[in-house]
Every structure is written in C-alpha cells, then in structure tokens.
Amino acid sequence: MTLHADLQVRRGAFSLALDLAVEPGEVVALLGPNGAGKTTALRAISGLLALDGGRIALDSTVWDEPPRVFRTPDHRPIGVVFQDYLLFNHLSCLENVAFGLRARGVEKQTARTEAGRWLNIVGLSEYARTKPRALSGGQAQRVALARALATEPEVLLLDEPLAALDASTTLHVRAELAQHLSRFEGRTLLVTHDPLDAMVLADRLVIIENGQVVQEGKPTEVAHRPRTDYVAQLVGLNLYRGTAAGTTVTLSDGGSITLAEPAGGAVHVAFPPTAVSLYTEPPSGSPRNTWPAVVTGIEQHAHTVRVRLDASPSGPADVLADITAAAVADLHLTPGQALHTTLKATEVHTYPSA
C-alpha cells in the first residue's frame, strides 16, 4: 500500500502545494529551509492539521479529503517521533513505550510485554523502570522510536529526530536509526534540515522551498546535480546557470567558465569549493580558469576555512573556496583583500538546466 499525499494548505500569505508518495519499506526525506513548509506537511499527514484541498490516502483508505473526509490522528495508523521526543517524564520508559498501545485499547499486561520487547530491540531493556529525565539524549531518542514502532504503524513520521542530540552522540544514534529504518516494512517520512541525516537515512529526497517542490531524487543524484542555490548550499557546491558553447559557458549573471569537455545549450555549472585555489600573485602557467577576486567573507567550516569571493566581471560573482587554516595564515586573509583564483576545469560539471 502506497501513502499518497496531495497536500494543499493555506495559512495567511503562505501556501503549501506538495504532492508526494511513499512506498512500503521506503524512507523519504523532506528537506527545506526554515519556513519552507516541512512541519506543515508533517502535521497534515499526522492529522494535526486539516487540508484546505487535495487528498491524503493510504492505498484506497482516505485520511483527509476536504470537505467530506477527515480522520483524526488516533484513527490513522501512524507513529510519530517528535523533535524533542515528548516523553512523559512521570512515566517509566516501559510505560512510555506502552502508552500508544494502551491508547489503542490493548490490555495493560499485553501492552507492557510488547513495550518490553521493543525496549530490548532498541537496546534499552535495562532502562525499563527508568524515568526519561535520567536518560541521555540518544537513549531518549530510542525510547521515542520504540514507542512509535510498538503500535506497528503503517506510516512512521520523524520530525528532526536527531536535532536534540549533541554532536558526539549524533553519529552513533544516526547509525542505529538507519538500522531500525532498514528493518521497518512501513513507509517513513523524515523531516529534517540536516543534509547528512537525509543522505544517510533516506532512499529518496524531496526538497521544498516556499511550499513547492524544487527537486527530488535519490541522494546521490541530488548531491551531484543541485538545481537551486539552496540545494547547492545544502550539498556544499558552487552552482551557476549559463549557456554553453563548446568548452565555454557564459554565465547568466556575468563572467564565463571554461570546461574540460564541450557542452551546449542552457546548463547548470557546479563545482566543489575545494576545486578553487587562491594566490596573492597571478599563478604561473596557463590555467584555463583564473580570475582576480576580492575576499567578501571568511568563516570556519567543519575542518576547513570557507572563503567567499567576488570574481566578477570576468568570473562568477560569488565563489566559495575551502582552504586550510595554514593557507589562511600564509595568505594573510582579510575581508576586502584582492587575490587571484584558479578553478580546475576537470572538476567543473555541467548538466542541462531544463
């Protein structure tokens, strides 16, 4: 059974128009900037927000189709893991996991037995009598996941499930979550702003901006062929639009880039910040892409330093370069500094913009 969600929601000046499907055993990640409509979509599918138009159905069972049908959350076979987990602090871990079952009418002892089984599955059986406030962030996340899965939902909704974790915990919990999702036979919709969570956990990405889908596909496809500036920033690439003729792309915003392989027509041009090198003097030899540039920003980025440059009018107006801290010291980098940039043509990728 496929989850079909044609979501049409209007809230003041904001409008969400999102059509997506999730297959059994599939994990779909919904990504987008703040205000894009991710949480609105999740609330609509969960039944916390009624549609203004469209339709939500699990195969032939309709959950929401205004104005005739609306199933409340307790009448939808869903499990939800919220960003802050929403565990009941006055209940033990066992009772937290059993809560969903009890709410669906399962007898108390049966619910507890099933809750104990799920705590064992997520590796927390020894914490059955522990209250949530005594748990680490990773343990609380696993209890919340066990509670969501214990009801055997057809659809699992994950709302920023790793956002509340510190960096040292996230790597381990992400790997554990990936294992659990690989065994889940239902349909999973993951809402996140973190590209790494999406790349690791999802089978397919749906990117939304301003309530509209701007790109979707498998993680590797999206990562290598971004189609908007937001997606390019998400996956860490420089992205431009232009018109290719042979090995030259004339950029839409001015300047040009030379390619290693010929192309033609309207194209996107993408390359990683690591492909850009910086010099205080014009580089020797004859690199195919070299432009004078001005430093417009410097920031720490993971284990490198990200430098923002303006290479117009001969090159791109906004270029990102990743260099080492040692290179920053050697170049004596400061905002407003004039430099020379080179770009390796072999690391420039083009693909049709249509």
Backbone hydrogen bonds, N-H to C=O, Kabsch-Sander energy under -0.5 kcal/mol:
donor,donor_aa,acceptor,acceptor_aa,energy
3,L,22,V,-2.6
4,H,2,T,-0.7
4,H,57,A,-2.9
5,A,3,L,-0.5
5,A,20,L,-2.9
6,D,55,R,-3.3
7,L,5,A,-0.9
7,L,18,L,-3.7
8,Q,6,D,-0.6
8,Q,53,G,-1.4
9,V,16,L,-2.0
11,R,14,F,-2.7
14,F,11,R,-2.1
16,L,9,V,-3.3
17,A,15,S,-0.5
17,A,211,G,-2.7
18,L,7,L,-2.4
20,L,5,A,-2.6
20,L,18,L,-0.5
22,V,3,L,-2.1
25,G,186,G,-2.3
26,E,23,E,-2.1
28,V,26,E,-0.6
28,V,188,T,-2.8
29,A,204,R,-2.7
30,L,190,L,-3.6
31,L,29,A,-0.7
31,L,206,V,-2.3
32,G,192,T,-0.5
36,A,33,P,-1.9
41,A,37,G,-2.2
42,L,38,K,-2.1
43,R,39,T,-2.7
44,A,40,T,-2.0
45,I,41,A,-2.2
46,S,42,L,-2.2
47,G,43,R,-0.9
48,L,43,R,-1.9
49,L,43,R,-1.3
52,D,8,Q,-2.6
53,G,8,Q,-1.6
55,R,6,D,-1.8
56,I,64,D,-2.4
57,A,4,H,-2.6
58,L,61,T,-2.6
59,D,2,T,-2.8
59,D,57,A,-0.8
61,T,58,L,-2.2
62,V,60,S,-0.7
63,W,56,I,-3.2
64,D,56,I,-1.6
65,E,69,V,-2.4
68,R,65,E,-1.4
69,V,65,E,-1.8
71,R,63,W,-3.1
75,H,72,T,-2.3
76,R,73,P,-1.7
78,I,76,R,-2.5
79,G,155,V,-2.2
81,V,157,L,-2.6
82,F,80,V,-0.6
85,Y,82,F,-1.4
86,L,84,D,-1.7
89,N,87,L,-0.8
91,L,88,F,-1.6
93,C,127,Y,-0.6
93,C,130,T,-1.9
94,L,128,A,-2.6
96,N,92,S,-2.3
97,V,93,C,-2.3
98,A,94,L,-2.1
99,F,95,E,-1.0
100,G,96,N,-0.5
102,R,98,A,-2.6
103,A,99,F,-2.5
104,R,100,G,-0.9
104,R,101,L,-0.6
105,G,102,R,-1.8
106,V,101,L,-2.3
111,A,107,E,-2.7
112,R,108,K,-2.3
113,T,109,Q,-2.3
114,E,110,T,-2.4
115,A,111,A,-2.5
116,G,112,R,-2.5
117,R,113,T,-1.7
118,W,114,E,-2.0
119,L,115,A,-2.3
120,N,116,G,-1.7
121,I,117,R,-1.8
122,V,118,W,-2.0
123,G,120,N,-1.2
124,L,119,L,-3.7
127,Y,124,L,-2.0
128,A,125,S,-1.3
130,T,127,Y,-1.5
134,A,131,K,-2.0
135,L,132,P,-2.1
140,A,136,S,-2.4
141,Q,137,G,-2.0
142,R,138,G,-1.7
143,V,139,Q,-2.1
144,A,140,A,-2.3
145,L,141,Q,-2.1
146,A,142,R,-2.6
147,R,143,V,-2.5
148,A,144,A,-2.0
149,L,145,L,-2.3
150,A,146,A,-2.0
151,T,147,R,-0.5
152,E,149,L,-2.1
154,E,77,P,-2.0
155,V,77,P,-1.8
156,L,187,R,-3.3
157,L,79,G,-3.3
157,L,155,V,-0.5
158,L,156,L,-0.5
158,L,189,L,-2.7
159,D,81,V,-2.9
159,D,157,L,-0.6
160,E,158,L,-0.8
160,E,191,V,-3.0
163,A,160,E,-1.3
165,L,162,L,-1.5
169,T,166,D,-1.1
170,T,166,D,-2.0
171,L,167,A,-0.9
173,V,169,T,-2.3
174,R,170,T,-2.9
175,A,171,L,-1.6
176,E,172,H,-2.0
177,L,173,V,-2.9
178,A,174,R,-2.3
179,Q,175,A,-1.5
180,H,176,E,-2.1
181,L,177,L,-2.7
182,S,178,A,-1.7
183,R,179,Q,-0.9
183,R,180,H,-0.7
184,F,180,H,-0.8
187,R,154,E,-2.6
188,T,26,E,-2.6
189,L,156,L,-2.7
190,L,28,V,-3.1
190,L,188,T,-0.5
191,V,158,L,-3.3
191,V,189,L,-0.6
192,T,30,L,-1.9
192,T,190,L,-0.6
198,A,194,D,-1.9
199,M,195,P,-2.8
200,V,196,L,-2.4
201,L,197,D,-2.6
202,A,198,A,-2.2
203,D,27,V,-2.9
204,R,27,V,-1.6
205,L,217,G,-3.2
206,V,29,A,-2.9
207,I,215,Q,-3.2
208,I,31,L,-3.0
209,E,212,Q,-2.5
211,G,36,A,-1.8
212,Q,209,E,-1.7
214,V,207,I,-2.7
215,Q,207,I,-1.2
217,G,205,L,-2.0
221,E,218,K,-0.5
222,V,218,K,-2.4
223,A,219,P,-2.7
224,H,220,T,-1.6
225,R,221,E,-1.6
232,A,228,T,-2.3
233,Q,229,D,-2.5
234,L,230,Y,-2.2
235,V,231,V,-2.1
236,G,232,A,-0.7
237,L,232,A,-2.7
238,N,271,F,-3.0
240,Y,269,V,-2.3
242,G,267,V,-2.2
243,T,250,T,-2.3
244,A,265,G,-3.1
245,A,248,T,-2.7
246,G,263,A,-1.3
248,T,245,A,-1.2
249,V,257,I,-2.7
250,T,243,T,-2.6
250,T,248,T,-0.5
251,L,249,V,-0.7
251,L,255,G,-2.1
252,S,241,R,-3.1
254,G,251,L,-1.5
256,S,314,S,-1.8
257,I,249,V,-2.0
259,L,247,T,-3.2
260,A,345,A,-0.8
263,A,246,G,-2.9
265,G,244,A,-1.9
267,V,242,G,-2.7
268,H,351,Y,-3.1
269,V,240,Y,-2.9
270,A,349,H,-2.8
271,F,238,N,-1.6
275,A,272,P,-1.9
276,V,273,P,-1.4
277,S,342,T,-2.5
279,Y,340,H,-2.3
289,N,343,L,-0.5
290,T,288,R,-0.5
291,W,341,T,-1.9
293,A,339,L,-2.6
294,V,310,D,-1.7
295,V,337,Q,-2.6
296,T,308,R,-3.1
297,G,308,R,-1.4
299,E,306,R,-2.3
301,H,304,T,-3.0
304,T,301,H,-2.6
305,V,323,I,-3.3
306,R,299,E,-3.1
307,V,305,V,-0.5
307,V,321,A,-3.3
308,R,297,G,-2.8
309,L,319,V,-2.9
310,D,294,V,-2.2
311,A,309,L,-0.6
311,A,316,P,-1.9
315,G,311,A,-2.0
319,V,309,L,-2.8
321,A,307,V,-2.5
322,D,273,P,-1.4
323,I,305,V,-2.6
323,I,321,A,-0.6
328,V,324,T,-1.7
329,A,325,A,-1.8
330,D,326,A,-2.3
331,L,327,A,-2.4
332,H,328,V,-0.9
333,L,328,V,-1.7
336,G,295,V,-3.6
337,Q,334,T,-1.9
339,L,293,A,-3.1
340,H,279,Y,-2.7
341,T,291,W,-3.0
342,T,277,S,-2.1
343,L,289,N,-2.1
344,K,275,A,-1.5
345,A,343,L,-0.5
347,E,344,K,-1.6
348,V,345,A,-1.5
349,H,270,A,-3.0
349,H,347,E,-0.5
351,Y,268,H,-1.5
353,S,266,A,-1.5
